[in-house]
Amino acid sequence: MLKKIFEISLALLGLSLLLWMAHRIGMHNLKESFLQLGLAQAIFLVAIYALSQFAFCQAWHVLMLTANPHISFWRSFNAYLAGDALNMTVPSANLAGEPVKAALMRQDLTLEQAISSVTVYKYADFISMTLFLLIGWLLHFLEFKLPLAWNIGAGIIVAGMSALSFVLYKIQNHGIYHPIGKWLGRFKWVGWIISKMESAHLIDECIRNYYRHHQKSFAWSVFYNFIAWFGGVMEIYIFLLFCGKKPNLNAALTIETFSMFINNVLFFIPGRLGVGEGGRVLLFFTLGYPQTMGLTYGIIRRIRELIWIGAGMGILIFKPKTIAR
């Protein structure tokens, strides 16, 4: 109950921050910014992100093909959207929707195959994000001078993620689910969890199998994830073009990179409401663009996220029997 109250309080605080920014920048200025952008351009920005969603899904799909070569990409895409909708709404460091993804693929994969594919996919996703943030952080030095504290914080995050990538690889090869099951076995009140983890050692073996015998598929998964992270960069670049500004790829990369740093630090805020928009306003302004542009883009991005969340939630509503298996 206290956790729910805390999450609601954070969401309300984020909403208050968003409203305060809109008031400070001026609703008239914000309206003019949207009119200057145009409805067709805004719709295009929302739609173009589908390419990134396809790439993220393909990064998972290519792993599942090693277990079942006949899995439909669109079935995988439905499962991906459903899980991603939960990842974007539940404060869980983007992990809440992963069990749902595995559950939705039970028609095509065994339990062990589904869970192991999701686990390896999240690891490939983490590695690709670390590479993306490292490249974005390093390249911004070529053109922009951001506050020292920001760069120190970014450097610490990238170094920590790099070290964690190595640790996670070692843990996965040693075994994740079986040790967790044994540890939970010490508590009598979690017997129902143990009953669900009888095949935990088989899941661990499936995970090890990916790294031993499917290195090429894993490499492709990292590649597709890495390409997908540039979706936000492409979105910002096109937005600058639509706003009549000289498009700057390094500026777009810098804004997206440091926005992701902010999101990763403040993952506990539901949907990063307010802080996501606030971070982009600050970054646009720091790089020499009007604050109005930052908030306009932040709102468009929020609309895009809500549309994809709605699509994912629709899948969850219309496929409850599959999830319950």
N, C-alpha and C positions, 0 to 999 in steps of 0.2 A: 504493500500500500504506500509506504513512504517513498519507494523507488518510483512509483507511478506519479506521485505528487511532485517529486523532484523533476521528472522528465517533462511534466506539463508546465511546471514553473520555468524550466529552461526554454521550452517552446514559446511560451508567452513573452519571455524576456527577448528572445530572438525576433519575434513578431514586433515587439515594441521598438527594437533597434531599427528594423526595416521601415516602420512608419516614421520614426524620427528622422531617418536619412531622407525619406521622401519629402518630409516637411521642410527640412533644412535646405535641400537642393531646390525645392519649390515644385509644386504639382504642375504649375504652368510650364516651367522649363522641361519637366519630365514629359508632359503631353506634347510639347513642341519637338522633343527629341524622337518620340515614337512616330509622330507625323512625318518628320524628315526621313526617318528610316523607311517607312511605308509598310503596309500590311503584307504585300506579296514577298518582300524581302525578309520580313520577320518569319513568315511561314516557311520560306526556303531555309532559313537558319535552323529552324526546329526540325525540318525534314532531313536535312543533310546529315544530321547526327546518326541517322539510321545506318550509315556506312560503318561507323564505329561499333554500333551494337552488333552488326553482322560479324565484324572482325572479332569482338570479344567472344561471341558465341562459337565462331569457328575455332577459336583457341581451345575451347572445351570439346567441341565436336570431334576434332582431329584425334583427341585422346580416346574418346569413346569408340572410334572406328577400329582401334586395335583390338577391342573385345567383340565388337559386332560391326562388320563392314557394311551392313545394310541399314544402319540407323539413318532415318530421314533428318536432313538438316532442319527442316521446319518443325519437326517434333522437338528437336533439341532447342530450337529458338524459342518455342513456347515455354519450355521448362526454364530456359535461361531468363526470359522476361519475368516469369512468375517469381523466381528466386531473387532476381535483381530488384523487383519492386519492394520486397521486404528488406533487402540490404539498404535501400535508399530511405526507408521510413523508420526502421527500428535501429536505435543506437547500439551497434554490436560490432563495430569495426568491419562492416561489410561481411559478416558471417551468418547472420540470422537466416538468410534465404538459401544457404547451401544445402541444408537437409531437405528442403522443398525441391530443389533441383534434382537431387538424388531420387526422391520419392516419385517424381513425375516421370523418371526414366525407367521405372521398374518393369514396364512392358517390354523393354528392349534389352535390359541388362539385369544380371543378378544383383542382390543387395550389395555383395562385396565389390562387384565391378562398378556399380553406380557411385558408392561412397568413395572408393579409391580414385575414380576419375575426377570427382569434385575436389578431393583433397589435393591431387597433383595439379589440377587446373588452378586452384587458389595459390599454390606455390609458384607456378609459372607466372601467374598474374602479379604476384609480389615481386618476383625477380625483375619482370619487365617494368613495373612501376619504379623500382629502385634505379634501374638504368635510365629511365626517362627523366626522373628527378635529378639524377647526377648530371646528365647531359644539359638539361635546362639550366641548372644552377651554374655550371661551368661556362656555358656560352653567354650568359647574361653579362659576364665580366667584360666581354668584348665591346659592349656598347653602353651599358648602364652602370651607374654607381648607386647602389642601394645602401640603406643604413647598415652599419657594421653589425649591429645586433641581429638583423635579419639574416645576414650571411653566416654569422656564427651559428645561429639556430638552425639554418638550413644545412650547414655542414655537419652539425651534430646528428641531425635526423638522417641524412644520407649515410653517414658512417655507421650509425646504429642499425639502419635497415640492411646495410651490406653485411655487417657482422651477424645479424639475425638470420639472413639468408643462408649463411654457412651453417649456423646452429640448427636451423629447421631441416636442412638436408641431412645432417647427421642423425637427428631425431627420427626422421622418417625412415631412414635405413635401419635404425635400431628397432623401430616399432612405436606407433603412437597409440592405437586403439586398445591393443591387448594390455599394455601397462596401465592405461587409464582404467580399464575394466577391473584389473586386479586391485588397483588402489581403491576404487569405489566399493569393492567387495568387502572392505573392512567396516562399511556402514550398513547396518541391517535395514535402514529405512530406504535404501535405494535398490532393493532387490529387483524391482521392476526394470531398472536400467540394465542390470546385469543380464536379465533374461533377453534383452534386446541386443546384447553384445556377445552372444555365444560364439559368433563367427568373427570376433574381433581379430584373431590371429590370421584369419584368411584375408581380411581387409588389408592388414599390414603386409602380407605377402604379395597381394596385388599391387600395392604401392611400390614395394621394392622391385617388382617385376617391370614396372614402367621405366625405372632408372637403369635397370640391367639390360633389358631387351628391346626397349622402345625409345632409345635416346633421340632418334630422328623425329619421332612424333612429339616428344617433349620439347625439342628445339623449335619445331614449328609452332607449338603452343606459345612458347615465349615470344616468338616473332610476331604472331598474330596479335597477342596482347599488347606488345610494344607499339605496333602500328596503330592499334585502336586508341591508345592514350593520346595520339596526335589529333584525335577528333576535336577536342576542345581547342587546340591550337588553330586548326583549320577554321573552326567556328569563329574565333576571335579575329583572325586574319580577314575573313570575308565580311565580318561586322564592321571592321575599320574601313574596308573598301566601300561598303554601302553607306557609311556615315560621311563619305567624302574626304576621309583622311588618307594620306599616303600609306598604303599597306606596308607593314614592317613585320617580317616573319620572326625576328628575334624578340620584338616587343610582344607579339602574340605568345611566343614560347615562354617568355619570362612571366607574363601575367598568369598563364595556365599553370606553370611550374609552382610559383609561390602561392597561388590559390590552393593547389593541392597540398602544399605544406600546411597551410592554415586549416584545411579540412581534416588532414590527418591528426593534427594536434587537438582539434575540437570535435572529434568524432562522436563524443558523448552527447552533443546537442542534437535533438531529433531533426533530421533532414538538414542540418547545418543552417536552419532558418535564421535569417538575419546576418549571421556571421559570414555566410558565403557571399551574400550581396555586399556586405560591408568590406570584406577583404578585396573584392574586385573594384569597388569604388576607390579604395585606398591605392591599389596598384595602378589603376588607370591614371589617377591624379599624380602619383609619384613619377610615372613615365611621361608626364606632360600632356595627358589628355584631360578633357573636362570631366568633372565628377558626374555630370549628368549622363555622359556616355557610359561610365562604369555602372551606374545604377540601371540604366536602360538595358545594357547587356545582361546584368545580373537578373533582372526580371524576366527577360526572354529565356534565359537559361533555366530559371525556375519553372516557367511554363513548359519548357521542353521536358524537364524532369517529371512534372506532374502528368504530362501526356503518357510518357513511358510507364510511370507508376500505375496509371489508370489501365493501360493495356495489360500489365502484369497482374493486377488485381482481378481484372476480368477473367483471365485464364484460371486464377485460383478459385473464382466463384463458379465457373462453368465446368471445372474438372475436379470436384471434391472427391469423387470415388477413386480416382487414380492416386491422389495424394494419400488417401486413407489406407492404401494397401500395405 
